[in-house]
Amino acid sequence: MRNFTAISVHPEIQDGAPVFSGTRIRIETFYDFMRIGVSVSEFLEEFPSITRDQAIEVHDLVKQHYTVDQIKSLVTGPLNRPDVVGGRA
């Protein structure tokens, strides 16, 4: 399993939504910006607490067409998903 250092998920931060590590900025916000044509550089100007490395890591997932929910599953792993019991979906 790949280690996602740019993304964290915690139930007490943004209601458990994936965020950029060390911030409260949702990954979904990045997706929204990309969807309307904002560049990574412009996004970083708007959110200076996010590093370029973090943005590039998430941008790579965007280019691979991962959804926010899929990213959350990648970060938390299948054993932490509420719909998985005993390691089976």
Secondary structure, 3 states (H helix, E strand, C coil): CCCCCCEECCCCCHHHCCEECCCCCEHHHHHHHHHCCCCHHHHHHHCCCCCHHHHHHHHHHHHCCCCHHHHHHHHHCHHHCCCCECCEC
